[in-house]
Amino acid sequence: MTERKRPLKEANRITKFLDLGLAVEDRFPVDVRKVALELTPSFNPDPITMVREMDLKSVEGALIPNETKSEWGILYNRNVEHVGRVNFTLAHELGHYMIHRQDSGADGIRCGEEDMLDRDSGMAQIEQEANAFAANLMMPNHDFRQQADGQPFSFDLMSHCADRYGVSLTAAILKWLDFTKRRAIAILSEEGCMHWSKSSPSAFRSGRYYATRQSFNEVPATSMAAQENFSFAARNGVRHGPGVWFDEEVTEYSIYSTEQEKTLTVLVLDDIGGYDLPDPETEQDELLTDTYTNFIRNGQNPY
């Protein structure tokens, strides 16, 4: 029986090649197209030989084989304009190649708009794994830690990370939530209704999350997000007392996301005792069952 491939391990294989082979100034953002075409022949006898944009309906990207599965191709939707979203789609499909190609059918794997960066429990395991691979290839832990470790949350910090890695602001925030030891929650909302929410591991373990797929969640009426208050103060953090978001104090950061055309909010809660954090180097399986599966969004693509 073939051992199940692990997303972080497969992403780290490529990361080591890039760390050794590229100068510091050329390291980021990752050129996923080049990685797919130039590195996969050295990894496997059935390489990726084609990466192409096409007019795709209801599909963000696809991993497709030839008739004998001796060669593979990645397709992505040319109608997607956001560069960060395209980059993540390419990395997601490369993840499918590295992890899932042997188990795919004759038509390969096709990923709809709801699959990219989805962490919901309703998603297939392979989509969660492809997302984990993509996030760690584009934003490897060791470099992300250098950018963000010890710094308080801010949209400026997240924008710096998004620019460095060639991803969307939302993708950088989702990575930060997996990385941070702080209790924090990201929410995308529109007209007072949450589309999706994600909690950091420590926030989830302390019971701070919104089950947006299982139930309808309104944004608190007195929050900056509900009021669509996109002021300088809201962007840089407004402190709320107990009873606004939870029964404890919360700092809310809210902006209007031009990527989403919706309100993007990050809540940062005070640290508390009573829970343990996993070792960041060995938490992969727990993240895939907790932060990638137990609590997130409702069919909305967070780009």
Kinemage of the C-alpha trace (Angstrom):
@kinemage 1
@onewidth
@group {chain A} dominant
@subgroup {mainchain}
@vectorlist {calphas} color= white
{ca met a 1} P 0.000 0.000 0.000
{ca thr a 2} L 1.388 3.411 -1.002
{ca glu a 3} L 2.028 5.782 1.890
{ca arg a 4} L -0.273 8.780 1.907
{ca lys a 5} L 1.635 11.866 0.849
{ca arg a 6} L 1.579 14.813 3.226
{ca pro a 7} L 0.960 18.337 1.907
{ca leu a 8} L 3.581 20.075 4.039
{ca lys a 9} L 6.206 17.450 3.299
{ca glu a 10} L 5.640 17.748 -0.454
{ca ala a 11} L 5.689 21.552 -0.305
{ca asn a 12} L 8.876 21.440 1.748
{ca arg a 13} L 10.570 19.250 -0.876
{ca ile a 14} L 10.154 22.006 -3.430
{ca thr a 15} L 10.938 24.748 -0.912
{ca lys a 16} L 14.353 23.197 -0.219
{ca phe a 17} L 15.174 23.165 -3.928
{ca leu a 18} L 14.180 26.809 -4.267
{ca asp a 19} L 16.059 27.887 -1.140
{ca leu a 20} L 19.249 26.260 -2.426
{ca gly a 21} L 18.913 27.166 -6.089
{ca leu a 22} L 17.775 30.795 -6.054
{ca ala a 23} L 19.424 34.002 -4.936
{ca val a 24} L 17.719 35.790 -2.064
{ca glu a 25} L 16.432 38.568 -4.311
{ca asp a 26} L 14.862 36.031 -6.699
{ca arg a 27} L 13.316 33.748 -4.103
{ca phe a 28} L 9.866 35.346 -3.847
{ca pro a 29} L 7.249 35.310 -5.153
{ca val a 30} L 7.417 31.664 -6.216
{ca asp a 31} L 7.155 31.188 -9.985
{ca val a 32} L 4.772 28.233 -9.840
{ca arg a 33} L 4.627 27.835 -13.604
{ca lys a 34} L 8.412 27.472 -13.752
{ca val a 35} L 8.429 25.079 -10.798
{ca ala a 36} L 5.826 22.880 -12.482
{ca leu a 37} L 7.571 22.736 -15.845
{ca glu a 38} L 11.197 22.564 -14.702
{ca leu a 39} L 11.172 20.668 -11.416
{ca thr a 40} L 8.509 17.992 -11.835
{ca pro a 41} L 10.584 16.135 -14.503
{ca ser a 42} L 13.318 15.704 -11.890
{ca phe a 43} L 10.834 14.442 -9.298
{ca asn a 44} L 8.735 12.000 -11.285
{ca pro a 45} L 8.665 10.035 -14.586
{ca asp a 46} L 5.231 11.544 -15.377
{ca pro a 47} L 5.954 15.298 -15.295
{ca ile a 48} L 3.882 18.385 -15.884
{ca thr a 49} L 4.605 19.481 -19.453
{ca met a 50} L 1.975 22.160 -19.998
{ca val a 51} L 0.586 25.140 -18.058
{ca arg a 52} L -2.025 27.084 -19.992
{ca glu a 53} L -4.801 29.617 -19.500
{ca met a 54} L -8.191 28.842 -21.017
{ca asp a 55} L -11.794 29.991 -20.940
{ca leu a 56} L -13.145 27.733 -18.223
{ca lys a 57} L -16.749 27.742 -17.054
{ca ser a 58} L -17.365 27.218 -13.329
{ca val a 59} L -13.763 26.076 -12.923
{ca glu a 60} L -10.817 27.952 -11.460
{ca gly a 61} L -8.199 25.400 -12.444
{ca ala a 62} L -7.661 21.809 -13.476
{ca leu a 63} L -5.001 19.114 -13.432
{ca ile a 64} L -5.373 16.951 -16.533
{ca pro a 65} L -3.432 13.893 -17.780
{ca asn a 66} L -2.759 12.578 -21.253
{ca glu a 67} L -4.304 9.240 -22.218
{ca thr a 68} L -1.581 7.170 -20.551
{ca lys a 69} L -1.031 9.498 -17.573
{ca ser a 70} L 2.590 9.806 -18.614
{ca glu a 71} L 2.324 13.608 -18.796
{ca trp a 72} L 0.191 16.179 -17.000
{ca gly a 73} L -1.042 19.670 -17.641
{ca ile a 74} L -2.387 22.524 -15.520
{ca leu a 75} L -5.194 24.711 -16.840
{ca tyr a 76} L -6.370 27.931 -15.218
{ca asn a 77} L -9.188 30.333 -15.941
{ca arg a 78} L -8.036 33.282 -18.062
{ca asn a 79} L -11.011 35.315 -16.851
{ca val a 80} L -9.519 35.598 -13.357
{ca glu a 81} L -7.836 38.994 -13.177
{ca his a 82} L -6.293 39.012 -9.709
{ca val a 83} L -2.661 37.896 -9.973
{ca gly a 84} L -2.568 36.517 -6.437
{ca arg a 85} L -5.615 34.398 -7.108
{ca val a 86} L -4.051 32.983 -10.301
{ca asn a 87} L -0.816 32.190 -8.453
{ca phe a 88} L -2.671 30.349 -5.717
{ca thr a 89} L -4.715 28.399 -8.277
{ca leu a 90} L -1.527 27.240 -10.016
{ca ala a 91} L -0.034 26.202 -6.675
{ca his a 92} L -3.269 24.413 -5.724
{ca glu a 93} L -3.204 22.364 -8.949
{ca leu a 94} L 0.488 21.630 -8.470
{ca gly a 95} L -0.480 20.325 -5.042
{ca his a 96} L -2.971 17.964 -6.637
{ca tyr a 97} L -0.189 16.757 -8.946
{ca met a 98} L 2.290 16.177 -6.129
{ca ile a 99} L -0.210 14.478 -3.800
{ca his a 100} L -3.245 13.122 -5.659
{ca arg a 101} L -2.519 12.460 -9.328
{ca gln a 102} L -2.159 8.686 -8.930
{ca asp a 103} L -5.643 8.428 -7.438
{ca ser a 104} L -7.360 10.691 -9.969
{ca gly a 105} L -9.630 9.499 -12.749
{ca ala a 106} L -9.044 9.642 -16.483
{ca asp a 107} L -10.260 13.260 -16.585
{ca gly a 108} L -7.910 14.409 -13.833
{ca ile a 109} L -9.040 16.873 -11.173
{ca arg a 110} L -11.112 19.999 -11.728
{ca cys a 111} L -11.483 22.649 -9.045
{ca gly a 112} L -14.364 25.086 -8.876
{ca glu a 113} L -14.418 28.549 -7.382
{ca glu a 114} L -15.583 27.188 -4.032
{ca asp a 115} L -12.542 24.919 -3.709
{ca met a 116} L -9.761 27.500 -3.694
{ca leu a 117} L -8.703 28.227 -0.108
{ca asp a 118} L -11.843 26.573 1.315
{ca arg a 119} L -11.350 25.139 4.805
{ca asp a 120} L -14.889 23.931 5.371
{ca ser a 121} L -15.729 20.483 6.672
{ca gly a 122} L -17.929 19.878 3.645
{ca met a 123} L -14.965 19.985 1.289
{ca ala a 124} L -13.221 16.847 0.138
{ca gln a 125} L -9.995 16.003 1.907
{ca ile a 126} L -8.000 16.373 -1.309
{ca glu a 127} L -9.057 20.012 -1.651
{ca gln a 128} L -7.982 20.780 1.894
{ca glu a 129} L -4.630 19.117 1.227
{ca ala a 130} L -4.097 20.985 -2.054
{ca asn a 131} L -4.827 24.258 -0.258
{ca ala a 132} L -2.383 23.401 2.523
{ca phe a 133} L 0.281 22.553 -0.064
{ca ala a 134} L -0.302 25.813 -1.955
{ca ala a 135} L -0.176 27.998 1.143
{ca asn a 136} L 3.070 26.435 2.331
{ca leu a 137} L 4.714 26.517 -1.085
{ca met a 138} L 3.871 30.175 -1.698
{ca met a 139} L 4.431 31.263 1.919
{ca pro a 140} L 6.853 28.797 3.548
{ca asn a 141} L 6.813 28.791 7.326
{ca his a 142} L 10.456 29.728 7.879
{ca asp a 143} L 10.198 32.871 5.742
{ca phe a 144} L 6.721 33.828 6.929
{ca arg a 145} L 7.997 33.594 10.487
{ca gln a 146} L 10.784 36.048 9.656
{ca gln a 147} L 8.268 38.505 8.251
{ca ala a 148} L 5.630 38.294 10.980
{ca asp a 149} L 7.078 36.802 14.159
{ca gly a 150} L 6.811 39.087 17.162
{ca gln a 151} L 4.833 41.737 15.320
{ca pro a 152} L 1.254 42.682 16.201
{ca phe a 153} L -1.411 42.162 13.604
{ca ser a 154} L -1.977 44.967 11.124
{ca phe a 155} L -3.305 45.195 7.592
{ca asp a 156} L -0.032 46.882 6.651
{ca leu a 157} L 1.908 43.811 7.787
{ca met a 158} L -0.459 41.524 5.894
{ca ser a 159} L -0.172 43.707 2.772
{ca his a 160} L 3.611 43.425 2.987
{ca cys a 161} L 3.306 39.629 3.116
{ca ala a 162} L 0.821 39.569 0.239
{ca asp a 163} L 3.182 41.629 -1.920
{ca arg a 164} L 6.215 39.543 -0.979
{ca tyr a 165} L 4.578 36.221 -1.820
{ca gly a 166} L 2.448 37.315 -4.768
{ca val a 167} L -0.808 36.272 -3.107
{ca ser a 168} L -3.991 38.073 -2.145
{ca leu a 169} L -4.354 39.943 1.122
{ca thr a 170} L -6.893 37.362 2.248
{ca ala a 171} L -4.520 34.472 1.539
{ca ala a 172} L -1.834 36.178 3.627
{ca ile a 173} L -4.284 36.644 6.507
{ca leu a 174} L -5.356 32.989 6.365
{ca lys a 175} L -1.695 31.966 6.507
{ca trp a 176} L -1.147 34.286 9.470
{ca leu a 177} L -4.065 32.654 11.281
{ca asp a 178} L -2.451 29.237 10.879
{ca phe a 179} L 0.874 30.659 12.009
{ca thr a 180} L 0.011 32.941 14.925
{ca lys a 181} L -0.187 31.872 18.552
{ca arg a 182} L -2.646 34.685 19.187
{ca arg a 183} L -6.362 34.070 19.461
{ca ala a 184} L -7.644 35.643 16.265
{ca ile a 185} L -10.521 35.295 13.806
{ca ala a 186} L -10.960 36.452 10.196
{ca ile a 187} L -14.446 37.143 8.822
{ca leu a 188} L -15.737 38.094 5.384
{ca ser a 189} L -19.168 39.740 5.522
{ca glu a 190} L -21.656 41.628 3.414
{ca glu a 191} L -24.688 43.635 4.509
{ca gly a 192} L -24.420 42.284 8.038
{ca cys a 193} L -24.142 38.621 7.047
{ca met a 194} L -21.013 36.486 7.450
{ca his a 195} L -19.950 34.649 4.288
{ca trp a 196} L -17.135 32.782 5.993
{ca ser a 197} L -15.038 32.833 9.123
{ca lys a 198} L -11.763 31.263 10.164
{ca ser a 199} L -10.229 31.036 13.640
{ca ser a 200} L -6.609 30.539 14.573
{ca pro a 201} L -5.898 27.201 16.323
{ca ser a 202} L -5.674 28.856 19.746
{ca ala a 203} L -8.925 30.787 19.207
{ca phe a 204} L -10.704 27.626 18.110
{ca arg a 205} L -9.505 25.693 21.151
{ca ser a 206} L -10.783 28.420 23.441
{ca gly a 207} L -14.223 28.226 21.838
{ca arg a 208} L -13.967 31.372 19.740
{ca tyr a 209} L -15.267 30.604 16.245
{ca tyr a 210} L -18.309 31.035 14.021
{ca ala a 211} L -19.745 27.918 12.374
{ca thr a 212} L -20.769 29.753 9.226
{ca arg a 213} L -21.631 26.678 7.209
{ca gln a 214} L -23.819 25.110 9.860
{ca ser a 215} L -25.769 28.244 10.732
{ca phe a 216} L -26.577 31.798 9.689
{ca asn a 217} L -24.389 34.334 11.500
{ca glu a 218} L -25.063 38.047 11.648
{ca val a 219} L -22.297 40.548 12.247
{ca pro a 220} L -22.876 42.345 15.594
{ca ala a 221} L -24.825 45.541 14.956
{ca thr a 222} L -22.436 47.739 16.980
{ca ser a 223} L -19.291 46.473 15.249
{ca met a 224} L -17.305 48.433 12.674
{ca ala a 225} L -18.031 45.678 10.146
{ca ala a 226} L -21.813 45.939 10.516
{ca gln a 227} L -21.677 49.715 10.218
{ca glu a 228} L -19.351 49.385 7.222
{ca asn a 229} L -17.102 51.849 8.971
{ca phe a 230} L -13.919 51.816 6.891
{ca ser a 231} L -12.211 54.645 8.703
{ca phe a 232} L -8.534 54.928 9.547
{ca ala a 233} L -9.388 53.905 13.112
{ca ala a 234} L -11.242 50.774 11.951
{ca arg a 235} L -8.314 49.766 9.756
{ca asn a 236} L -5.863 50.166 12.616
{ca gly a 237} L -7.939 48.493 15.313
{ca val a 238} L -10.889 49.500 17.501
{ca arg a 239} L -11.139 48.084 21.012
{ca his a 240} L -14.572 46.735 21.970
{ca gly a 241} L -15.738 45.825 25.437
{ca pro a 242} L -17.509 42.547 26.307
{ca gly a 243} L -20.805 41.960 24.559
{ca val a 244} L -19.993 43.296 21.105
{ca trp a 245} L -18.374 40.246 19.522
{ca phe a 246} L -17.989 37.899 22.485
{ca asp a 247} L -18.328 38.139 26.249
{ca glu a 248} L -14.790 39.529 26.440
{ca glu a 249} L -12.812 42.428 25.042
{ca val a 250} L -11.863 42.251 21.371
{ca thr a 251} L -9.829 44.447 19.032
{ca glu a 252} L -11.549 44.680 15.641
{ca tyr a 253} L -9.758 45.529 12.385
{ca ser a 254} L -12.094 46.089 9.421
{ca ile a 255} L -11.569 47.220 5.834
{ca tyr a 256} L -13.425 47.099 2.556
{ca ser a 257} L -11.798 44.394 0.460
{ca thr a 258} L -11.505 45.436 -3.183
{ca glu a 259} L -10.604 41.824 -3.998
{ca gln a 260} L -13.861 40.568 -2.520
{ca glu a 261} L -16.043 43.651 -2.749
{ca lys a 262} L -17.035 42.825 0.814
{ca thr a 263} L -15.988 43.678 4.361
{ca leu a 264} L -12.879 41.894 5.632
{ca thr a 265} L -12.526 41.802 9.412
{ca val a 266} L -9.875 40.426 11.744
{ca leu a 267} L -10.631 40.069 15.456
{ca val a 268} L -7.740 39.780 17.911
{ca leu a 269} L -8.598 38.574 21.407
{ca asp a 270} L -6.534 38.720 24.575
{ca asp a 271} L -4.454 35.674 25.452
{ca ile a 272} L -5.844 33.340 28.078
{ca gly a 273} L -4.639 30.210 29.825
{ca gly a 274} L -6.103 26.741 29.785
{ca tyr a 275} L -5.108 25.439 26.376
{ca asp a 276} L -1.978 24.060 24.747
{ca leu a 277} L -0.490 25.014 21.412
{ca pro a 278} L 0.955 22.304 19.173
{ca asp a 279} L 4.508 22.360 17.922
{ca pro a 280} L 4.276 24.346 14.646
{ca glu a 281} L 6.514 21.800 12.911
{ca thr a 282} L 4.320 18.807 13.762
{ca glu a 283} L 0.790 20.209 13.746
{ca gln a 284} L -0.118 19.368 10.130
{ca asp a 285} L -2.676 16.645 10.775
{ca glu a 286} L -4.356 18.620 13.555
{ca leu a 287} L -4.599 21.703 11.360
{ca leu a 288} L -6.181 19.682 8.575
{ca thr a 289} L -8.858 18.387 10.934
{ca asp a 290} L -9.298 21.569 12.992
{ca thr a 291} L -8.629 24.810 11.158
{ca tyr a 292} L -9.060 23.306 7.711
{ca thr a 293} L -12.222 21.356 8.383
{ca asn a 294} L -14.181 22.226 11.487
{ca phe a 295} L -15.139 25.848 11.144
{ca ile a 296} L -15.063 28.033 8.042
{ca arg a 297} L -17.126 29.444 5.326
{ca asn a 298} L -20.158 28.977 3.237
{ca gly a 299} L -19.267 28.500 -0.417
{ca gln a 300} L -17.557 31.866 -0.893
{ca asn a 301} L -14.127 32.152 -2.466
{ca pro a 302} L -11.910 34.209 -0.067
{ca tyr a 303} L -9.565 35.883 -2.509
